[in-house]
C-alpha cells in the first residue's frame, strides 16, 4: 500500500468537491466495484474553447492566490502555471503509469489473506479506476485541472479547488516531510498535507458563502475508505492543532509529522507526544521463503479490516487501544506466509480486538479447527496470544486456493 497511495493521494481529488466525487466514488461500491462506468454522467455543461477555459481559470487563480497567501500567512515565491488535462489522460498516465504492479500484487495478497476482499478481486483495476476521480493536482509550480470535473465558471467550487492546490504549492516551497517507512506513517503524513490544504479550502468556501463538504468514513466501503484517509481525517486533525497553536503550530508539524494514523485519529495523543511501539516478529521462517513485504498497517487499517465484516461501532471500538503492529509477507512456490503481530495498550484492549477478529473469521466462513487455528479454502490462520497485550496472527495462504 505504499507508493501508489502517495502518488494518488498527492494528485487526488479534494474532498470539498465531493458532491461530485462522493457520487463517483460511492456508486461503484453500490454497483459492485465497477468504477469506470459512473463518470460518464459527469461532464461540463457547455463547451468552452481551450483558450477560454484556461483564461477564466487563470483569472480566478489570481484572486485565489491573494486570498490563500493572506489566510495561510505564506507568500508564493514563484509564479504558478495552470495546465488543463482530461480524465482519460489522467487515467492513462497517472493511473496506469504510476502503478507499481509488483506492490499492488503484494497488497492484494495482504487484503485477500486478511479476508478484506473476495478471492476474485482485482486490486490493479481498482487502483487504476481510482485515478479517474482526480479533479486537480499540483507539482512544483504547476496546477493541473481536469476538464471534466473542474469548471472555472463555477467560481465557488473551482476557487476552493485552486485554494487546495495552492496550499500544496506553498507546502512545496516552505516545508519538507521525512520519507515514510511504513504504510501507517505514509497515511499519517498525507493526512497532515491534505488536512492543511482542506482546512484552507473549507475556509475559502465558508468565507465565500459556500458550504464545505465532509466526506465520511461510514459512507465509504472499507476499501475506498483506506486511500481516502487523508481526506476524511486530515482536516479535523490539522484543525485541532490550528485551533490550539495557530498556523505556527501547523507549520511546526512538518518538522515533526505524525507517524501513525492513531495520532491523526486521536490528535490529543499527537500533542501529548504519544508514539506507537514497533513490535518484533519471530525469526524468519527458514530456507526458501522470500520476504515480499515488511510494514506497519496501523489503527485505521485495523478498523477497515473489522468494518469489512462488522459494523462501524464495533470496528472503532476494537481498533482503539492499538499500540503498534508489524506485518511480514513471505512467498515460497506460490504459497504465501503472512505474519502479523499486534500490540495493544492492555489485555482488555487486546481481548476486544480478538473477539471482533474471531467474528470476522466466522463471518468470512472460516471454521475453527483447533484452539487457536482456523481454516477456510486455501487458507490456514493461527491466532495466538503471545503475551498479556500482544497477538500474533500467522496465515498460510494460497493465492489460487
Ligand atoms: Zn490535495
Boltz pocket constraint, residues with backbone or C-beta under 6 A from the ligand:
constraints:
  - pocket:
      binder: B
      contacts: [[A, 9], [A, 10], [A, 11], [A, 12], [A, 13], [A, 14], [A, 164], [A, 168], [A, 193], [A, 194], [A, 197]]
      max_distance: 6.0
